[in-house]
Amino acid sequence: MDITVQELKERLSKGEKLNLFDVREPNEYAEDNIDATLIPLGELSYRMDELDGLEEEEVIVHCRSGARSARAQQILEENGFTNVRNLIGGMLEYRK
């Protein structure tokens, strides 16, 4: 199940602790980010150990438009993650 920008903004504004990951490139992250943990999509498969223990927890992934994070969602689900949510529209939608 994906997550909307509105839901994410509400939860962040409440100070909720989220497992939020940005799968864009470092230069994109440096330009604009929402304090997510940066794990570029190309590095995700060999940085899985950083996500140990989150397999059963909600994990939210985002990118610029939602395409790379949809791929990240698929990779995570293939690796046993059961509650991965993709931010619909990515940062483009978030900054509207």
N, CA, C and O atoms as a printed pandas DataFrame, in Angstrom:
     atom_number atom_name residue_name chain_id  residue_number  x_coord  y_coord  z_coord
0              1         N          MET        A               1    0.839   -1.187    0.000
1              2        CA          MET        A               1    0.000    0.000    0.000
2              3         C          MET        A               1    0.885    1.252    0.000
3              4         O          MET        A               1    1.797    1.375    0.818
4              5         N          ASP        A               2    0.613    2.160   -0.906
5              6        CA          ASP        A               2    1.408    3.374   -0.997
6              7         C          ASP        A               2    0.940    4.405    0.020
7              8         O          ASP        A               2   -0.080    4.221    0.683
8              9         N          ILE        A               3    1.696    5.491    0.135
9             10        CA          ILE        A               3    1.359    6.554    1.082
10            11         C          ILE        A               3    1.250    7.867    0.309
11            12         O          ILE        A               3    2.025    8.119   -0.614
12            13         N          THR        A               4    0.288    8.694    0.690
13            14        CA          THR        A               4    0.116    9.988    0.025
14            15         C          THR        A               4    1.014   11.033    0.690
15            16         O          THR        A               4    1.429   10.885    1.839
16            17         N          VAL        A               5    1.296   12.078   -0.061
17            18        CA          VAL        A               5    2.062   13.201    0.479
18            19         C          VAL        A               5    1.354   13.783    1.697
19            20         O          VAL        A               5    1.993   14.112    2.696
20            21         N          GLN        A               6    0.035   13.907    1.611
21            22        CA          GLN        A               6   -0.738   14.476    2.722
22            23         C          GLN        A               6   -0.561   13.656    3.997
23            24         O          GLN        A               6   -0.332   14.213    5.071
24            25         N          GLU        A               7   -0.666   12.337    3.877
25            26        CA          GLU        A               7   -0.506   11.488    5.066
26            27         C          GLU        A               7    0.896   11.609    5.633
27            28         O          GLU        A               7    1.074   11.721    6.846
28            29         N          LEU        A               8    1.901   11.586    4.750
29            30        CA          LEU        A               8    3.282   11.682    5.231
30            31         C          LEU        A               8    3.526   13.014    5.925
31            32         O          LEU        A               8    4.135   13.048    6.994
32            33         N          LYS        A               9    3.064   14.104    5.336
33            34        CA          LYS        A               9    3.256   15.427    5.952
34            35         C          LYS        A               9    2.594   15.501    7.321
35            36         O          LYS        A               9    3.164   16.054    8.262
36            37         N          GLU        A              10    1.391   14.946    7.433
37            38        CA          GLU        A              10    0.684   14.953    8.729
38            39         C          GLU        A              10    1.482   14.188    9.770
39            40         O          GLU        A              10    1.650   14.649   10.899
40            41         N          ARG        A              11    1.971   13.019    9.386
41            42        CA          ARG        A              11    2.707   12.193   10.346
42            43         C          ARG        A              11    4.027   12.832   10.734
43            44         O          ARG        A              11    4.425   12.759   11.897
44            45         N          LEU        A              12    4.721   13.459    9.781
45            46        CA          LEU        A              12    5.972   14.147   10.099
46            47         C          LEU        A              12    5.718   15.354   10.990
47            48         O          LEU        A              12    6.503   15.630   11.898
48            49         N          SER        A              13    4.638   16.071   10.745
49            50        CA          SER        A              13    4.335   17.264   11.547
50            51         C          SER        A              13    4.017   16.904   12.994
51            52         O          SER        A              13    4.197   17.723   13.895
52            53         N          LYS        A              14    3.545   15.683   13.216
53            54        CA          LYS        A              14    3.263   15.210   14.575
54            55         C          LYS        A              14    4.536   14.724   15.266
55            56         O          LYS        A              14    4.516   14.383   16.449
56            57         N          GLY        A              15    5.644   14.693   14.521
57            58        CA          GLY        A              15    6.900   14.233   15.091
58            59         C          GLY        A              15    7.002   12.728   15.173
59            60         O          GLY        A              15    7.810   12.188   15.928
60            61         N          GLU        A              16    6.183   12.058   14.396
61            62        CA          GLU        A              16    6.191   10.596   14.409
62            63         C          GLU        A              16    7.543   10.073   13.918
63            64         O          GLU        A              16    8.105   10.593   12.954
64            65         N          LYS        A              17    8.053    9.048   14.585
65            66        CA          LYS        A              17    9.315    8.425   14.189
66            67         C          LYS        A              17    9.013    7.432   13.079
67            68         O          LYS        A              17    8.327    6.434   13.297
68            69         N          LEU        A              18    9.531    7.711   11.884
69            70        CA          LEU        A              18    9.246    6.871   10.727
70            71         C          LEU        A              18   10.521    6.231   10.190
71            72         O          LEU        A              18   11.613    6.780   10.334
72            73         N          ASN        A              19   10.369    5.073    9.576
73            74        CA          ASN        A              19   11.459    4.439    8.841
74            75         C          ASN        A              19   11.355    4.966    7.417
75            76         O          ASN        A              19   10.732    4.348    6.554
76            77         N          LEU        A              20   11.977    6.124    7.186
77            78        CA          LEU        A              20   11.825    6.860    5.934
78            79         C          LEU        A              20   13.144    6.846    5.174
79            80         O          LEU        A              20   14.177    7.268    5.692
80            81         N          PHE        A              21   13.096    6.354    3.938
81            82        CA          PHE        A              21   14.308    6.221    3.132
82            83         C          PHE        A              21   14.163    6.922    1.790
83            84         O          PHE        A              21   13.145    6.804    1.107
84            85         N          ASP        A              22   15.205    7.651    1.436
85            86        CA          ASP        A              22   15.281    8.388    0.177
86            87         C          ASP        A              22   16.184    7.584   -0.753
87            88         O          ASP        A              22   17.344    7.336   -0.422
88            89         N          VAL        A              23   15.669    7.172   -1.913
89            90        CA          VAL        A              23   16.471    6.334   -2.819
90            91         C          VAL        A              23   16.999    7.117   -4.021
91            92         O          VAL        A              23   17.365    6.533   -5.040
92            93         N          ARG        A              24   17.034    8.451   -3.890
93            94        CA          ARG        A              24   17.609    9.282   -4.946
94            95         C          ARG        A              24   19.138    9.265   -4.840
95            96         O          ARG        A              24   19.704    8.574   -3.993
96            97         N          GLU        A              25   19.784   10.025   -5.699
97            98        CA          GLU        A              25   21.241   10.134   -5.693
98            99         C          GLU        A              25   21.686   11.198   -4.685
99           100         O          GLU        A              25   20.911   12.090   -4.342
100          101         N          PRO        A              26   22.938   11.104   -4.209
101          102        CA          PRO        A              26   23.422   12.064   -3.206
102          103         C          PRO        A              26   23.282   13.530   -3.615
103          104         O          PRO        A              26   22.967   14.371   -2.772
104          105         N          ASN        A              27   23.509   13.851   -4.882
105          106        CA          ASN        A              27   23.384   15.246   -5.305
106          107         C          ASN        A              27   21.937   15.731   -5.210
107          108         O          ASN        A              27   21.697   16.891   -4.873
108          109         N          GLU        A              28   20.975   14.861   -5.501
109          110        CA          GLU        A              28   19.562   15.227   -5.375
110          111         C          GLU        A              28   19.210   15.453   -3.905
111          112         O          GLU        A              28   18.494   16.392   -3.558
112          113         N          TYR        A              29   19.728   14.576   -3.058
113          114        CA          TYR        A              29   19.479   14.662   -1.618
114          115         C          TYR        A              29   20.056   15.957   -1.063
115          116         O          TYR        A              29   19.433   16.621   -0.234
116          117         N          ALA        A              30   21.259   16.313   -1.531
117          118        CA          ALA        A              30   21.922   17.530   -1.048
118          119         C          ALA        A              30   21.123   18.776   -1.409
119          120         O          ALA        A              30   21.100   19.742   -0.646
120          121         N          GLU        A              31   20.465   18.761   -2.571
121          122        CA          GLU        A              31   19.673   19.907   -3.014
122          123         C          GLU        A              31   18.408   20.088   -2.186
123          124         O          GLU        A              31   18.014   21.218   -1.896
124          125         N          ASP        A              32   17.766   18.982   -1.800
125          126        CA          ASP        A              32   16.490   19.063   -1.096
126          127         C          ASP        A              32   16.171   17.711   -0.480
127          128         O          ASP        A              32   16.145   16.696   -1.177
128          129         N          ASN        A              33   15.928   17.696    0.827
129          130        CA          ASN        A              33   15.551   16.429    1.459
130          131         C          ASN        A              33   14.624   16.676    2.636
131          132         O          ASN        A              33   14.496   17.798    3.127
132          133         N          ILE        A              34   13.981   15.603    3.078
133          134        CA          ILE        A              34   13.037   15.705    4.205
134          135         C          ILE        A              34   13.516   14.859    5.391
135          136         O          ILE        A              34   12.726   14.248    6.111
136          137         N          ASP        A              35   14.845   14.850    5.562
137          138        CA          ASP        A              35   15.483   14.136    6.674
138          139         C          ASP        A              35   15.278   12.634    6.634
139          140         O          ASP        A              35   15.308   11.972    7.671
140          141         N          ALA        A              36   15.072   12.095    5.452
141          142        CA          ALA        A              36   15.018   10.642    5.307
142          143         C          ALA        A              36   16.455   10.125    5.272
143          144         O          ALA        A              36   17.390   10.889    5.029
144          145         N          THR        A              37   16.625    8.839    5.513
145          146        CA          THR        A              37   17.942    8.215    5.390
146          147         C          THR        A              37   18.209    7.968    3.906
147          148         O          THR        A              37   17.390    7.372    3.206
148          149         N          LEU        A              38   19.363    8.433    3.440
149          150        CA          LEU        A              38   19.706    8.283    2.022
150          151         C          LEU        A              38   20.324    6.913    1.751
151          152         O          LEU        A              38   21.373    6.566    2.295
152          153         N          ILE        A              39   19.653    6.147    0.901
153          154        CA          ILE        A              39   20.213    4.898    0.365
154          155         C          ILE        A              39   19.863    4.895   -1.123
155          156         O          ILE        A              39   18.775    4.463   -1.504
156          157         N          PRO        A              40   20.788    5.379   -1.971
157          158        CA          PRO        A              40   20.488    5.413   -3.405
158          159         C          PRO        A              40   20.049    4.043   -3.922
159          160         O          PRO        A              40   20.556    3.010   -3.486
160          161         N          LEU        A              41   19.109    4.051   -4.849
161          162        CA          LEU        A              41   18.546    2.808   -5.371
162          163         C          LEU        A              41   19.629    1.829   -5.806
163          164         O          LEU        A              41   19.531    0.633   -5.532
164          165         N          GLY        A              42   20.658    2.329   -6.480
165          166        CA          GLY        A              42   21.728    1.463   -6.962
166          167         C          GLY        A              42   22.524    0.781   -5.863
167          168         O          GLY        A              42   23.218   -0.203   -6.117
168          169         N          GLU        A              43   22.430    1.301   -4.635
169          170        CA          GLU        A              43   23.164    0.730   -3.497
170          171         C          GLU        A              43   22.281   -0.129   -2.601
171          172         O          GLU        A              43   22.779   -0.828   -1.718
172          173         N          LEU        A              44   20.980   -0.078   -2.825
173          174        CA          LEU        A              44   20.030   -0.709   -1.905
174          175         C          LEU        A              44   20.302   -2.191   -1.688
175          176         O          LEU        A              44   20.306   -2.659   -0.549
176          177         N          SER        A              45   20.531   -2.932   -2.768
177          178        CA          SER        A              45   20.661   -4.382   -2.625
178          179         C          SER        A              45   21.871   -4.781   -1.786
179          180         O          SER        A              45   21.839   -5.824   -1.132
180          181         N          TYR        A              46   22.936   -3.981   -1.787
181          182        CA          TYR        A              46   24.084   -4.358   -0.943
182          183         C          TYR        A              46   24.171   -3.553    0.355
183          184         O          TYR        A              46   25.181   -3.613    1.055
184          185         N          ARG        A              47   23.121   -2.806    0.676
185          186        CA          ARG        A              47   23.055   -2.122    1.975
186          187         C          ARG        A              47   21.874   -2.627    2.804
187          188         O          ARG        A              47   21.437   -1.960    3.742
188          189         N          MET        A              48   21.362   -3.804    2.453
189          190        CA          MET        A              48   20.210   -4.387    3.163
190          191         C          MET        A              48   20.467   -4.554    4.659
191          192         O          MET        A              48   19.540   -4.476    5.466
192          193         N          ASP        A              49   21.737   -4.786    5.028
193          194        CA          ASP        A              49   22.037   -4.986    6.453
194          195         C          ASP        A              49   21.679   -3.754    7.283
195          196         O          ASP        A              49   21.440   -3.867    8.485
196          197         N          GLU        A              50   21.640   -2.585    6.656
197          198        CA          GLU        A              50   21.259   -1.367    7.380
198          199         C          GLU        A              50   19.774   -1.363    7.741
199          200         O          GLU        A              50   19.330   -0.572    8.573
200          201         N          LEU        A              51   19.019   -2.249    7.112
201          202        CA          LEU        A              51   17.576   -2.326    7.355
202          203         C          LEU        A              51   17.202   -3.542    8.200
203          204         O          LEU        A              51   16.022   -3.853    8.362
204          205         N          ASP        A              52   18.212   -4.226    8.737
205          206        CA          ASP        A              52   17.935   -5.392    9.580
206          207         C          ASP        A              52   16.986   -5.018   10.709
207          208         O          ASP        A              52   17.153   -3.988   11.363
208          209         N          GLY        A              53   15.992   -5.865   10.926
209          210        CA          GLY        A              53   15.038   -5.641   12.000
210          211         C          GLY        A              53   13.804   -4.868   11.580
211          212         O          GLY        A              53   12.859   -4.739   12.357
212          213         N          LEU        A              54   13.801   -4.348   10.351
213          214        CA          LEU        A              54   12.656   -3.565    9.891
214          215         C          LEU        A              54   11.719   -4.361    8.994
215          216         O          LEU        A              54   10.756   -3.811    8.460
216          217         N          GLU        A              55   11.990   -5.648    8.825
217          218        CA          GLU        A              55   11.210   -6.462    7.883
218          219         C          GLU        A              55    9.720   -6.455    8.171
219          220         O          GLU        A              55    8.911   -6.504    7.245
220          221         N          GLU        A              56    9.345   -6.396    9.446
221          222        CA          GLU        A              56    7.930   -6.428    9.821
222          223         C          GLU        A              56    7.366   -5.029   10.085
223          224         O          GLU        A              56    6.161   -4.872   10.285
224          225         N          GLU        A              57    8.241   -4.010   10.086
225          226        CA          GLU        A              57    7.800   -2.653   10.390
226          227         C          GLU        A              57    7.428   -1.901    9.116
227          228         O          GLU        A              57    7.784   -2.307    8.010
228          229         N          GLU        A              58    6.710   -0.805    9.294
229          230        CA          GLU        A              58    6.406    0.052    8.146
230          231         C          GLU        A              58    7.692    0.723    7.676
231          232         O          GLU        A              58    8.420    1.316    8.472
232          233         N          VAL        A              59    7.959    0.626    6.394
233          234        CA          VAL        A              59    9.100    1.287    5.763
234          235         C          VAL        A              59    8.542    2.149    4.641
235          236         O          VAL        A              59    7.786    1.670    3.796
236          237         N          ILE        A              60    8.919    3.431    4.637
237          238        CA          ILE        A              60    8.454    4.354    3.598
238          239         C          ILE        A              60    9.644    4.726    2.716
239          240         O          ILE        A              60   10.695    5.128    3.216
240          241         N          VAL        A              61    9.474    4.591    1.407
241          242        CA          VAL        A              61   10.536    4.946    0.469
242          243         C          VAL        A              61   10.041    6.064   -0.448
243          244         O          VAL        A              61    8.861    6.131   -0.794
244          245         N          HIS        A              62   10.974    6.940   -0.832
245          246        CA          HIS        A              62   10.601    8.005   -1.766
246          247         C          HIS        A              62   11.778    8.357   -2.657
247          248         O          HIS        A              62   12.935    8.085   -2.339
248          249         N          CYS        A              63   11.440    8.977   -3.795
249          250        CA          CYS        A              63   12.451    9.476   -4.724
250          251         C          CYS        A              63   11.939   10.793   -5.290
251          252         O          CYS        A              63   11.188   11.501   -4.620
252          253         N          ARG        A              64   12.336   11.131   -6.517
253          254        CA          ARG        A              64   11.905   12.393   -7.115
254          255         C          ARG        A              64   10.444   12.345   -7.540
255          256         O          ARG        A              64    9.674   13.257   -7.239
256          257         N          SER        A              65   10.063   11.276   -8.242
257          258        CA          SER        A              65    8.707   11.221   -8.798
258          259         C          SER        A              65    7.910    9.986   -8.389
259          260         O          SER        A              65    6.696    9.943   -8.589
260          261         N          GLY        A              66    8.571    8.987   -7.823
261          262        CA          GLY        A              66    7.892    7.764   -7.404
262          263         C          GLY        A              66    8.315    6.532   -8.172
263          264         O          GLY        A              66    7.964    5.420   -7.778
264          265         N          ALA        A              67    9.061    6.691   -9.257
265          266        CA          ALA        A              67    9.455    5.537  -10.081
266          267         C          ALA        A              67   10.575    4.716   -9.437
267          268         O          ALA        A              67   10.461    3.495   -9.329
268          269         N          ARG        A              68   11.649    5.375   -9.013
269          270        CA          ARG        A              68   12.749    4.639   -8.376
270          271         C          ARG        A              68   12.310    4.038   -7.049
271          272         O          ARG        A              68   12.715    2.930   -6.698
272          273         N          SER        A              69   11.481    4.773   -6.314
273          274        CA          SER        A              69   11.032    4.228   -5.029
274          275         C          SER        A              69   10.079    3.049   -5.236
275          276         O          SER        A              69    9.997    2.169   -4.380
276          277         N          ALA        A              70    9.359    3.020   -6.359
277          278        CA          ALA        A              70    8.530    1.843   -6.661
278          279         C          ALA        A              70    9.433    0.626   -6.877
279          280         O          ALA        A              70    9.099   -0.481   -6.455
280          281         N          ARG        A              71   10.569    0.834   -7.531
281          282        CA          ARG        A              71   11.541   -0.255   -7.730
282          283         C          ARG        A              71   12.147   -0.658   -6.381
283          284         O          ARG        A              71   12.326   -1.845   -6.112
284          285         N          ALA        A              72   12.459    0.318   -5.543
285          286        CA          ALA        A              72   12.991    0.023   -4.206
286          287         C          ALA        A              72   11.979   -0.776   -3.401
287          288         O          ALA        A              72   12.344   -1.712   -2.691
288          289         N          GLN        A              73   10.711   -0.408   -3.509
289          290        CA          GLN        A              73    9.645   -1.123   -2.820
290          291         C          GLN        A              73    9.641   -2.589   -3.258
291          292         O          GLN        A              73    9.529   -3.490   -2.426
292          293         N          GLN        A              74    9.762   -2.817   -4.550
293          294        CA          GLN        A              74    9.780   -4.175   -5.092
294          295         C          GLN        A              74   10.984   -4.959   -4.562
295          296         O          GLN        A              74   10.844   -6.115   -4.162
296          297         N          ILE        A              75   12.165   -4.331   -4.560
297          298        CA          ILE        A              75   13.382   -4.988   -4.056
298          299         C          ILE        A              75   13.210   -5.373   -2.589
299          300         O          ILE        A              75   13.544   -6.488   -2.189
300          301         N          LEU        A              76   12.689   -4.444   -1.793
301          302        CA          LEU        A              76   12.503   -4.717   -0.363
302          303         C          LEU        A              76   11.504   -5.852   -0.153
303          304         O          LEU        A              76   11.728   -6.737    0.672
304          305         N          GLU        A              77   10.415   -5.823   -0.891
305          306        CA          GLU        A              77    9.419   -6.892   -0.748
306          307         C          GLU        A              77   10.003   -8.239   -1.152
307          308         O          GLU        A              77    9.689   -9.259   -0.538
308          309         N          GLU        A              78   10.845   -8.252   -2.173
309          310        CA          GLU        A              78   11.503   -9.496   -2.590
310          311         C          GLU        A              78   12.462  -10.005   -1.517
311          312         O          GLU        A              78   12.805  -11.187   -1.493
312          313         N          ASN        A              79   12.893   -9.105   -0.629
313          314        CA          ASN        A              79   13.807   -9.468    0.451
314          315         C          ASN        A              79   13.095   -9.649    1.789
315          316         O          ASN        A              79   13.730   -9.611    2.843
316          317         N          GLY        A              80   11.784   -9.845    1.747
317          318        CA          GLY        A              80   11.057  -10.219    2.957
318          319         C          GLY        A              80   10.413   -9.084    3.731
319          320         O          GLY        A              80    9.876   -9.312    4.815
320          321         N          PHE        A              81   10.451   -7.876    3.208
321          322        CA          PHE        A              81    9.800   -6.759    3.903
322          323         C          PHE        A              81    8.305   -6.821    3.611
323          324         O          PHE        A              81    7.894   -6.989    2.462
324          325         N          THR        A              82    7.497   -6.683    4.657
325          326        CA          THR        A              82    6.064   -6.931    4.516
326          327         C          THR        A              82    5.204   -5.679    4.494
327          328         O          THR        A              82    4.017   -5.759    4.179
328          329         N          ASN        A              83    5.782   -4.508    4.824
329          330        CA          ASN        A              83    4.962   -3.291    4.902
330          331         C          ASN        A              83    5.729   -2.107    4.320
331          332         O          ASN        A              83    6.047   -1.153    5.029
332          333         N          VAL        A              84    6.023   -2.178    3.018
333          334        CA          VAL        A              84    6.771   -1.113    2.345
334          335         C          VAL        A              84    5.791   -0.197    1.624
335          336         O          VAL        A              84    4.945   -0.653    0.855
336          337         N          ARG        A              85    5.918    1.096    1.883
337          338        CA          ARG        A              85    5.012    2.082    1.280
338          339         C          ARG        A              85    5.810    3.068    0.441
339          340         O          ARG        A              85    6.821    3.610    0.888
340          341         N          ASN        A              86    5.345    3.290   -0.769
341          342        CA          ASN        A              86    5.980    4.211   -1.708
342          343         C          ASN        A              86    5.251    5.551   -1.648
343          344         O          ASN        A              86    4.022    5.595   -1.686
344          345         N          LEU        A              87    6.018    6.653   -1.552
345          346        CA          LEU        A              87    5.415    7.984   -1.528
346          347         C          LEU        A              87    4.939    8.342   -2.931
347          348         O          LEU        A              87    5.752    8.507   -3.841
348          349         N          ILE        A              88    3.632    8.462   -3.106
349          350        CA          ILE        A              88    3.032    8.751   -4.404
350          351         C          ILE        A              88    3.447   10.157   -4.861
351          352         O          ILE        A              88    3.212   11.146   -4.167
352          353         N          GLY        A              89    4.067   10.219   -6.040
353          354        CA          GLY        A              89    4.474   11.514   -6.595
354          355         C          GLY        A              89    5.831   12.000   -6.144
355          356         O          GLY        A              89    6.362   12.963   -6.696
356          357         N          GLY        A              90    6.408   11.339   -5.136
357          358        CA          GLY        A              90    7.759   11.672   -4.678
358          359         C          GLY        A              90    7.924   13.114   -4.236
359          360         O          GLY        A              90    6.970   13.776   -3.828
360          361         N          MET        A              91    9.169   13.586   -4.328
361          362        CA          MET        A              91    9.490   14.938   -3.882
362          363         C          MET        A              91    8.810   15.998   -4.742
363          364         O          MET        A              91    8.515   17.089   -4.253
364          365         N          LEU        A              92    8.559   15.698   -6.003
365          366        CA          LEU        A              92    7.867   16.671   -6.861
366          367         C          LEU        A              92    6.497   17.008   -6.271
367          368         O          LEU        A              92    6.106   18.174   -6.207
368          369         N          GLU        A              93    5.786   15.988   -5.849
369          370        CA          GLU        A              93    4.463   16.185   -5.252
370          371         C          GLU        A              93    4.591   16.794   -3.854
371          372         O          GLU        A              93    3.797   17.652   -3.469
372          373         N          TYR        A              94    5.600   16.342   -3.096
373          374        CA          TYR        A              94    5.784   16.808   -1.720
374          375         C          TYR        A              94    6.003   18.319   -1.665
375          376         O          TYR        A              94    5.522   18.989   -0.751
376          377         N          ARG        A              95    6.730   18.849   -2.644
377          378        CA          ARG        A              95    7.068   20.282   -2.626
378          379         C          ARG        A              95    6.057   21.172   -3.314
379          380         O          ARG        A              95    6.301   22.370   -3.463
380          381         N          LYS        A              96    4.927   20.627   -3.741
381          382        CA          LYS        A              96    3.907   21.464   -4.394
382          383         C          LYS        A              96    3.246   22.381   -3.403
383          384         O          LYS        A              96    2.365   23.157   -3.772
